[in-house]
Each structure stands twice: as structure tokens, then as C-alpha cells.
Amino acid sequence: MKVLVSWLRDFVDVTASPEE
């Protein structure tokens, strides 16, 4: 499940810092 965690972390990072 480490892959899922990595994907989630990346997704959250993008959501927290959206590129304008």
C-alpha cells in the first residue's frame, strides 16, 4: 500500500499548492 500512500501524498501536495 506504500504506492497508494505515495500517490496520496503527491495528490495532497498538489492540492495544497495549486499551480496558478
C-alpha positions in Angstrom: 0.0 0.0 0.0 3.1 2.2 0.0 2.4 3.1 -3.6 -1.1 4.4 -2.6 0.4 6.5 0.2 3.0 7.9 -2.1 0.2 8.8 -4.6 -1.9 10.3 -1.9 1.0 12.4 -0.6 1.7 13.7 -4.1 -2.0 14.5 -4.7 -2.3 16.3 -1.4 0.8 18.3 -2.1 -0.6 19.4 -5.5 -3.9 20.3 -3.8 -2.2 22.2 -1.0 0.0 24.1 -3.5 -2.0 24.5 -6.7 -0.1 26.0 -9.6 -1.6 29.3 -10.8 
